[in-house]
Amino acid sequence: MVQHRKADMTIIGGGLVGLATAYALQQSSKGRKQPHIVVLEKESGVAAHQSGHNSGVIHSGLYYKPGSAKARLCVDGRRRLLQFCRKEGVRFELCGKQVVASSEGELPRLEELRRRGIQNGLRGLRLLKAAEIKRREPGLRAAGALFVPETGIVDFPGMAQALRRRIEGRGGEFLANCKLHEARLQGPHWKLCGDGFEVESGALINCAGLYSDRVAALCGEKVETAILPFRGEYYQLAPAARSLVRDLIYPLPDPAFPFLGVHYTRRIDGSIEAGPNAVFALGREAYNWKSFDTTETLAALLFPGLRRLAARHWRMGLGEIHRSLSKAAFTRALQVLTPDLKESDLLPGGSGVRAQACDRNGKLLDDFVVLRGRRAVHVINAPSPAATASLAIGEQIAAMAMSEPL
C-alpha cells in the first residue's frame, strides 16, 4: 500500500537538524497560514544515526574560528537548546569541562584557546591552577587546564523525540521507514518517491546527513564534495573505575587534524565514556569492522579527495586504526590524561559514524555548508557541533526557505 501525501515543505532526514528545521518552519509561520510539513525518514524513528550516536555533549563554541558559521551557530544554538530542553523537560546538565595541556610546551596553545573562546562570546573561561585541577578531577594529570563552564551534557535522542512531538502537535507529519529513491521536479512541485510512499511537495529541504550528497545528486544538483564516513569508537569505564573521572576531560585539539582525539565524557545517565578514535568507515552505516558496504567503499576510494587526504595524513590514520584494533593502545592514549587507568577498566562501548564532507583536493570542509537548489535547500555539511547548534541551524535554513520562492 502506497502512502500519498501533499506538502508545502518536505524535510528529508529525521535527525536533529531536519527536525529543528521543520520546527523552525512552523514557528516562523505565526500570523500567517502555516505550511504543511512532511518529514521523511528512512529509519523507523528519529535520531537513528549521527544525532543518536554522538557523545551527548552540549558544545560551548570554544574551538571554532571566530566569525565562522560554526562559532556563531554553536553559541546561539546552545542558548536555544537550553531554553527548549527546560521547556520540554529534556534532561541536561551544565557540568563544564577541562581542556588539558599535558606538557609545559602546550601551555601557550591553552592560552590561545582561551582567547579564541572569549572572541566567540564564551563566559567564565579560566585557566586553572594545579590545586583546582586536582580538586575538580583527582585522577587527572595535567601541566595546565582551561575550565569551560558553558559545556554540558544532554539527552539528544530525548530532544529529538520532543521536537517530533512538537512538529506533529502542530499538524506536521513524520513518515518513518521511507527511504527516498526518486526525486523529480515537475513544474512547481517535487515528486518524491520510495518504497511505499509518494509525496508531492512545493519545496524540499535536504537534511540527510550521511547521505546529503547522494540526496542532492538525486535532486539533480552537481555537488563537488563527497561525504566521507569516519567512525568513532568508544569504551565505557567499568563502574569501579568511574571515580577516575567526574565530568568532561578533553585534550588540546591537534590543529592539523579535524578530530579532537580521545577524551572522557560523563553521560546524562551517569556512565563515563572514553573515546572516540577516528577511523575511515567501510560504509556510511558501518558501525564496526564487520560492517562493510562494497558499493559505498568503492565509491569513496574512487573519489580523488579521499586519496589526497590519505596521502597527507596516512601516519595519523594508521595510528587511529591501531587504537581501534588494540585495546592496549587505546588505554595508553587515555593514560596520558589519567595515568591510573588500567586496561581492565575499559568495557566495550558504542560507536558513531560522522559525515565529513571532503572536496576533490582532499580538504575536509570544516564549516557548515548549505546550498540553495531548484525549489530546494541542501545541507551539504553539518559536522559537530551540529547537534548543539541544531535549533539555530534550523532557524537559518527555515529563513532561507521562506525568504523567497524556492
Secondary structure, 3 states (H helix, E strand, C coil): CCEEEEEEEEEECCCHHHHHHHHHHHHHCCCCCCCCEEEECCCCCCCCCHHHCCCCEECCCCCCCCCCHHHHHHHHHHHHHHHHHHHHCCCEECCCEEEEECCHHHHHHHHHHHHHHHHCCCCCCEEECHHHHHHHCCCCCCCEEEEECCCEEECHHHHHHHHHHHHHHCCCEEECCCCEEEEEEECCEEEEEECCEEEEEEEEEECCHHHHHHHHHHCCCCCCCEEEEEEEEEEEECHHHHHHCCCEEEECCCCCCCCCCCEEEECCCCCEEEECCCEECCCCCCCCCCCCCHHHHHHHHHCHHHHHHHHHHHHHHHHHHHHHHCHHHHHHHHHCCCCCCCHHHEEEEEEEEEEEEECCCCCECCCCEEEEECCEEEEEECCCCHHHHHHHHHHHHHHHHHHCCC
